[in-house]
Amino acid sequence: MKYINAKDIFPDDLLEIIQEYTQGKYVYIPKKDGIRDKWGSKTSYSQELLIRNKHINTKFLSGYDVAMLSKEYCLSVKSIRRILYNFKKEAYKMKEKIQKLLIDNWNIGLDIYQIYPTAWSVGNDYVIKVNKNFGNMKRNITMIKALNECNIPVALPIPTVNDEDYVESDENFYFLSKKLAGKEIINIFEEDNYLDIVNETGKIIARLHNAFLNCEEKVAFWDNSLLYEMKGWITEILAENDYRYITKVDLVESIVDLEKGYDKLPRQLIHRDIYYGNILFENNQFYGYIDFDFSQRNIRIFDICYFLLGLLVNKSKNKECVSKWNEMVKEFIKGYESLITLQKQEKVSICNVMKCIELLFVAYFIREKDEVNAKLSAEIYYFIRENESEITNMIL
């Protein structure tokens, strides 16, 4: 029998657990009776670890500290630091390249540091963003300029020395913008005045929606339909993967429910990725909106549902958080409706749209081979389904 070094096959966090029981000894691990190794199982697990580690790094850059990440992912502090160190090595290479681009194209020689996997802070006044998708980048810049003309606080792009909005290098696109004050709220549930903040956020998104209406007259944008997506690629991916997180019956029922009254739902330009990561606050004061890469015309309540669902991530099984979330739903709607009155059809459709957004995420994460988040999205889907009547009553 050939012996294998455990550190060559076990992930660091699992190895540390094993070392609590035994170290420096040979351990025989028998096969399960009647079960052969599945082809590609090791590769699949490696992929899951890579995805998990990317999520850890993203959250760290967003403001989570090592202790918070250790608790959330059930890993030792040492394992978290090891994971982050590997990403720091990769980031260092990117840093050198971006610094050269800044000097060559913007004549800026300031120090930079990473604040997101695709964004770097340049000194204290600028942010440079990296995008692989040209269409998304152009959409973002166009939207920023249009919103600025409507006096909406956004981060304007800084022209290059050649008066261009962006630079292309090695199949990536880079654009520099002014840095807005403020930062994202990491965990709204831990804020003392969380209801006041959520109420204000409702107003903030309503003001953005009003500004979008003016922008529609100035720019042409992708016209999309959640209903068409549900009947199209979302259904295809879930079917191809044997409905492993969502049953076919639930999928069909959700599409039928969405279709009822769908044509009556107001459509307009929306953000499409609105959550606290893209709304900047400082000491409870709002400073601006960022990231319009996915802006499109769609049903107006998509943004509302998307935002409220984002608050539920990793919280739908926590009774205390669910109780707070129920309060937040009411306060958010109250804040939004202080500026924009929702139609009756919109209010009764909110849960249906929420369910379909989570189905969209299930399909998306399956396609990205992110099984952890696909399962998490399915859990939120069933949470909304089981509490649909109560949620709707809170909104009406």
C-alpha positions as CSV (number, residue, x, y, z in Angstrom):
1,M,0.0,0.0,0.0
2,K,1.3,3.4,-1.0
3,Y,1.3,6.1,1.7
4,I,0.3,9.7,0.8
5,N,1.2,12.8,2.8
6,A,-2.1,14.1,4.2
7,K,-1.3,17.8,3.4
8,D,-1.2,16.8,-0.3
9,I,-4.9,15.7,-0.4
10,F,-6.8,17.3,2.5
11,P,-7.7,21.0,2.6
12,D,-5.9,22.9,5.3
13,D,-8.9,23.3,7.6
14,L,-9.7,19.6,7.5
15,L,-6.1,18.7,8.2
16,E,-6.0,20.9,11.2
17,I,-9.0,19.1,12.6
18,I,-7.4,15.7,12.0
19,Q,-4.2,16.9,13.7
20,E,-6.2,17.5,16.9
21,Y,-6.7,13.7,17.1
22,T,-3.4,12.4,15.8
23,Q,-0.1,13.6,14.3
24,G,3.0,12.0,12.8
25,K,1.2,8.6,12.4
26,Y,0.0,6.4,9.6
27,V,-3.8,6.4,9.3
28,Y,-5.7,3.9,7.1
29,I,-8.9,5.4,5.6
30,P,-11.1,2.5,4.3
31,K,-13.4,2.9,1.2
32,K,-17.1,2.9,1.8
33,D,-18.6,-0.5,1.2
34,G,-19.9,-0.9,-2.3
35,I,-19.1,2.6,-3.4
36,R,-16.4,3.4,-5.9
37,D,-14.8,6.8,-6.3
38,K,-16.7,9.0,-8.5
39,W,-14.9,10.2,-11.6
40,G,-13.9,13.9,-11.1
41,S,-14.9,13.9,-7.4
42,K,-11.6,15.3,-6.4
43,T,-11.7,18.0,-9.1
44,S,-15.2,18.9,-8.1
45,Y,-14.2,19.4,-4.5
46,S,-11.1,21.4,-5.5
47,Q,-13.4,23.7,-7.5
48,E,-15.8,24.2,-4.5
49,L,-12.8,25.1,-2.3
50,L,-11.6,27.6,-4.9
51,I,-15.0,29.2,-5.1
52,R,-15.3,29.3,-1.3
53,N,-11.8,30.9,-1.0
54,K,-12.7,33.6,-3.6
55,H,-15.8,34.4,-1.5
56,I,-13.6,34.7,1.6
57,N,-11.2,37.1,-0.1
58,T,-14.1,39.2,-1.5
59,K,-15.6,39.6,1.9
60,F,-12.3,40.4,3.5
61,L,-11.8,43.2,0.9
62,S,-15.3,44.5,1.6
63,G,-14.6,44.9,5.3
64,Y,-15.0,41.6,7.1
65,D,-12.1,40.9,9.5
66,V,-10.4,37.6,10.0
67,A,-12.3,36.7,13.1
68,M,-15.7,37.3,11.4
69,L,-14.6,35.1,8.4
70,S,-13.3,32.4,10.8
71,K,-16.7,32.2,12.5
72,E,-18.8,32.4,9.3
73,Y,-16.8,29.7,7.4
74,C,-16.0,27.5,10.5
75,L,-12.3,27.7,9.8
76,S,-9.4,28.5,12.1
77,V,-7.9,32.0,12.0
78,K,-4.7,30.4,10.7
79,S,-6.6,28.9,7.7
80,I,-8.3,32.2,6.9
81,R,-5.0,34.0,6.9
82,R,-3.4,31.3,4.7
83,I,-6.2,31.7,2.2
84,L,-5.9,35.5,2.2
85,Y,-2.1,35.3,1.8
86,N,-2.5,33.4,-1.5
87,F,-4.7,36.1,-2.9
88,K,-2.4,38.8,-1.7
89,K,0.4,37.2,-3.8
90,E,-1.8,37.3,-6.9
91,A,-2.9,40.9,-6.1
92,Y,0.7,42.1,-5.9
93,K,1.4,41.2,-9.5
94,M,-1.8,43.0,-10.6
95,K,-0.8,46.0,-8.5
96,E,2.4,46.5,-10.4
97,K,0.6,46.4,-13.7
98,I,-2.1,48.9,-12.6
99,Q,0.5,51.3,-11.2
100,K,2.2,51.4,-14.6
101,L,-1.2,51.9,-16.4
102,L,-1.9,54.9,-14.1
103,I,1.4,56.5,-14.8
104,D,1.2,55.9,-18.6
105,N,-2.4,56.9,-19.1
106,W,-3.4,59.3,-16.3
107,N,0.0,60.6,-15.3
108,I,-0.8,59.5,-11.7
109,G,1.9,57.9,-9.5
110,L,0.0,57.4,-6.3
111,D,0.1,54.3,-4.2
112,I,-2.8,51.9,-4.6
113,Y,-4.4,49.1,-2.6
114,Q,-7.1,46.6,-3.5
115,I,-10.6,47.2,-2.1
116,Y,-12.5,44.6,-4.2
117,P,-11.4,41.8,-6.6
118,T,-12.0,44.2,-9.5
119,A,-11.3,47.6,-7.9
120,W,-8.3,49.4,-6.4
121,S,-8.1,52.6,-4.4
122,V,-5.7,55.1,-5.9
123,G,-4.4,57.4,-3.2
124,N,-7.2,59.0,-1.2
125,D,-9.1,60.5,-4.2
126,Y,-9.6,57.9,-6.9
127,V,-10.7,54.3,-7.7
128,I,-9.6,52.3,-10.7
129,K,-11.9,49.5,-11.8
130,V,-11.0,46.4,-13.9
131,N,-13.6,44.9,-16.2
132,K,-13.4,41.9,-18.6
133,N,-16.7,42.7,-20.2
134,F,-16.6,45.7,-22.5
135,G,-20.4,46.0,-22.6
136,N,-20.7,46.1,-18.9
137,M,-18.0,48.7,-18.5
138,K,-19.5,51.0,-21.2
139,R,-22.9,50.6,-19.6
140,N,-21.5,51.7,-16.3
141,I,-19.7,54.8,-17.6
142,T,-22.8,55.8,-19.7
143,M,-25.1,55.5,-16.7
144,I,-22.7,57.4,-14.4
145,K,-22.6,60.3,-16.8
146,A,-26.3,60.4,-17.3
147,L,-27.0,60.2,-13.5
148,N,-24.5,63.0,-12.8
149,E,-26.4,65.3,-15.2
150,C,-29.5,64.6,-13.0
151,N,-27.5,65.6,-9.8
152,I,-27.3,62.1,-8.5
153,P,-24.1,61.4,-6.4
154,V,-22.0,59.0,-8.5
155,A,-18.3,58.6,-9.2
156,L,-17.5,60.4,-12.4
157,P,-14.8,58.8,-14.7
158,I,-11.5,60.7,-15.0
159,P,-10.3,61.1,-18.7
160,T,-6.9,59.7,-19.7
161,V,-4.2,62.0,-21.0
162,N,-5.6,61.2,-24.5
163,D,-9.1,62.2,-23.3
164,E,-10.5,58.6,-23.3
165,D,-12.9,57.2,-20.7
166,Y,-11.0,53.9,-20.4
167,V,-7.9,52.0,-21.2
168,E,-7.7,48.5,-22.8
169,S,-4.8,46.2,-21.8
170,D,-4.4,42.4,-22.1
171,E,-8.2,41.9,-22.7
172,N,-9.1,43.9,-19.6
173,F,-10.7,47.3,-19.5
174,Y,-9.7,49.9,-16.9
175,F,-11.4,53.2,-16.0
176,L,-10.5,55.6,-13.3
177,S,-13.1,57.6,-11.3
178,K,-13.4,60.0,-8.4
179,K,-13.6,58.2,-5.1
180,L,-16.9,58.8,-3.2
181,A,-16.8,59.2,0.5
182,G,-18.5,56.5,2.6
183,K,-18.4,52.7,2.6
184,E,-20.8,49.8,2.5
185,I,-22.7,48.6,5.6
186,I,-21.3,45.1,6.4
187,N,-24.1,43.8,8.6
188,I,-27.2,45.9,8.9
189,F,-28.6,43.6,11.6
190,E,-25.8,44.8,14.0
191,E,-26.6,48.5,13.5
192,D,-28.4,50.1,16.5
193,N,-30.6,52.1,14.3
194,Y,-31.1,49.5,11.6
195,L,-34.8,50.5,11.0
196,D,-33.9,54.1,10.4
197,I,-31.2,53.1,8.0
198,V,-33.4,50.8,6.1
199,N,-36.2,53.4,5.9
200,E,-33.7,55.9,4.5
201,T,-32.5,53.2,2.0
202,G,-36.0,52.9,0.7
203,K,-35.9,56.6,0.0
204,I,-32.5,56.4,-1.5
205,I,-33.6,53.7,-4.0
206,A,-36.8,55.6,-4.8
207,R,-34.7,58.7,-5.6
208,L,-32.5,56.6,-7.9
209,H,-35.6,55.2,-9.7
210,N,-36.9,58.7,-10.3
211,A,-33.5,59.7,-11.7
212,F,-33.5,56.6,-13.9
213,L,-36.7,57.8,-15.5
214,N,-35.0,61.0,-16.7
215,C,-32.0,59.0,-17.9
216,E,-34.2,56.8,-20.1
217,E,-34.7,59.8,-22.3
218,K,-31.0,60.3,-22.8
219,V,-29.6,56.8,-23.2
220,A,-30.6,53.5,-24.8
221,F,-30.4,50.5,-22.6
222,W,-30.8,46.8,-22.7
223,D,-34.5,45.9,-22.4
224,N,-34.9,42.8,-20.4
225,S,-37.7,40.7,-18.9
226,L,-37.5,38.5,-15.8
227,L,-40.4,36.5,-17.1
228,Y,-38.6,35.7,-20.4
229,E,-35.5,34.7,-18.4
230,M,-37.6,32.4,-16.2
231,K,-39.0,30.7,-19.3
232,G,-35.6,30.6,-21.0
233,W,-32.1,30.0,-19.7
234,I,-33.2,29.6,-16.0
235,T,-35.6,26.7,-16.9
236,E,-33.0,25.2,-19.2
237,I,-30.2,25.1,-16.6
238,L,-32.5,23.8,-13.8
239,A,-33.8,21.0,-16.1
240,E,-30.4,20.1,-17.4
241,N,-29.3,19.6,-13.8
242,D,-32.3,17.4,-12.8
243,Y,-33.9,20.1,-10.5
244,R,-31.5,19.1,-7.7
245,Y,-32.3,22.1,-5.5
246,I,-35.7,23.2,-6.8
247,T,-38.4,20.8,-7.9
248,K,-39.9,21.0,-11.4
249,V,-43.4,21.5,-9.9
250,D,-42.1,24.5,-7.8
251,L,-40.4,26.0,-10.8
252,V,-43.5,25.8,-13.0
253,E,-45.7,27.1,-10.3
254,S,-43.4,30.1,-9.7
255,I,-43.4,31.0,-13.4
256,V,-47.2,30.7,-13.6
257,D,-47.5,33.0,-10.5
258,L,-45.1,35.5,-12.0
259,E,-47.0,35.6,-15.2
260,K,-50.2,36.6,-13.5
261,G,-50.4,40.4,-13.8
262,Y,-46.8,40.6,-15.1
263,D,-47.8,42.9,-18.0
264,K,-49.3,45.3,-15.5
265,L,-46.1,45.8,-13.6
266,P,-44.4,49.2,-14.2
267,R,-41.2,48.9,-16.2
268,Q,-38.3,51.3,-16.2
269,L,-34.5,51.6,-16.1
270,I,-33.2,49.9,-12.9
271,H,-29.9,49.3,-11.1
272,R,-30.2,45.5,-11.2
273,D,-27.5,44.9,-8.5
274,I,-28.7,47.1,-5.7
275,Y,-27.4,46.1,-2.2
276,Y,-25.4,47.7,0.6
277,G,-22.2,47.0,-1.3
278,N,-23.3,49.5,-3.9
279,I,-24.7,52.1,-1.6
280,L,-22.2,54.1,0.3
281,F,-22.7,55.5,3.9
282,E,-20.6,57.1,6.5
283,N,-21.9,57.7,10.1
284,N,-25.4,56.9,8.7
285,Q,-25.1,59.6,6.1
286,F,-25.6,58.6,2.4
287,Y,-22.9,59.5,0.0
288,G,-23.6,57.9,-3.3
289,Y,-24.3,54.9,-5.6
290,I,-21.7,52.8,-7.5
291,D,-21.5,50.0,-10.1
292,F,-24.1,50.3,-12.8
293,D,-22.6,47.4,-14.9
294,F,-25.9,45.5,-15.0
295,S,-28.4,48.4,-15.4
296,Q,-31.3,47.6,-17.7
297,R,-35.0,48.2,-18.3
298,N,-37.0,45.7,-16.3
299,I,-39.9,45.6,-13.9
300,R,-39.4,48.4,-11.2
301,I,-39.9,46.1,-8.2
302,F,-37.0,43.9,-9.3
303,D,-34.6,46.4,-7.5
304,I,-36.9,46.4,-4.4
305,C,-37.0,42.6,-4.2
306,Y,-33.3,42.2,-5.0
307,F,-32.4,44.5,-2.1
308,L,-34.6,42.9,0.4
309,L,-33.5,39.4,-0.5
310,G,-29.8,40.5,-0.1
311,L,-30.5,41.2,3.5
312,L,-31.6,37.6,4.0
313,V,-28.4,35.9,2.8
314,N,-27.1,33.6,5.6
315,K,-30.0,34.9,7.8
316,S,-33.1,32.9,6.8
317,K,-32.6,30.2,9.4
318,N,-31.9,32.7,12.3
319,K,-35.2,33.5,14.1
320,E,-33.9,36.7,15.6
321,C,-32.7,37.9,12.2
322,V,-35.9,36.9,10.5
323,S,-37.9,38.9,13.0
324,K,-35.7,41.9,12.3
325,W,-36.0,41.3,8.5
326,N,-39.8,41.4,8.8
327,E,-39.5,44.9,10.4
328,M,-37.0,46.0,7.8
329,V,-39.4,45.0,5.0
330,K,-42.1,47.3,6.4
331,E,-39.7,50.2,7.0
332,F,-38.1,49.9,3.6
333,I,-41.5,49.9,1.8
334,K,-42.6,52.9,4.0
335,G,-39.5,54.8,3.0
336,Y,-39.8,54.0,-0.7
337,E,-43.5,54.9,-0.8
338,S,-42.8,58.3,0.8
339,L,-41.4,59.2,-2.6
340,I,-42.9,56.7,-5.0
341,T,-46.3,55.0,-4.5
342,L,-46.3,51.3,-5.4
343,Q,-49.2,50.0,-7.4
344,K,-51.4,47.3,-5.8
345,Q,-50.3,44.8,-8.5
346,E,-46.7,45.5,-7.6
347,K,-47.3,44.8,-3.9
348,V,-49.0,41.5,-4.5
349,S,-46.3,40.5,-6.9
350,I,-43.3,41.1,-4.7
351,C,-43.1,37.6,-3.2
352,N,-43.5,36.1,-6.7
353,V,-40.7,38.2,-8.0
354,M,-38.6,37.4,-4.9
355,K,-39.0,33.7,-5.6
356,C,-38.1,34.0,-9.2
357,I,-34.9,36.1,-8.4
358,E,-33.8,33.3,-6.1
359,L,-34.5,30.7,-8.9
360,L,-32.4,32.9,-11.1
361,F,-29.6,32.7,-8.6
362,V,-29.9,29.0,-8.2
363,A,-29.5,28.6,-12.0
364,Y,-26.7,31.1,-12.1
365,F,-24.7,29.5,-9.3
366,I,-25.2,26.0,-10.8
367,R,-23.8,27.3,-14.1
368,E,-20.8,28.8,-12.2
369,K,-20.4,25.4,-10.4
370,D,-20.9,27.2,-7.0
371,E,-23.0,24.5,-5.3
372,V,-22.8,26.2,-1.9
373,N,-24.5,29.4,-3.0
374,A,-26.9,27.5,-5.3
375,K,-28.2,25.6,-2.3
376,L,-28.3,28.8,-0.2
377,S,-30.4,30.5,-2.9
378,A,-32.8,27.5,-2.8
379,E,-33.1,27.8,0.9
380,I,-34.1,31.5,0.6
381,Y,-36.6,30.6,-2.1
382,Y,-38.3,28.1,0.2
383,F,-38.2,30.6,3.0
384,I,-40.1,33.2,0.9
385,R,-42.5,30.4,-0.3
386,E,-43.3,29.3,3.2
387,N,-43.8,32.8,4.5
388,E,-45.5,34.4,1.5
389,S,-48.8,35.3,3.0
390,E,-47.1,37.0,6.0
391,I,-44.7,38.9,3.9
392,T,-47.4,40.1,1.5
393,N,-49.6,41.3,4.4
394,M,-46.6,43.3,5.8
395,I,-46.3,45.1,2.4
396,L,-50.0,45.8,1.7
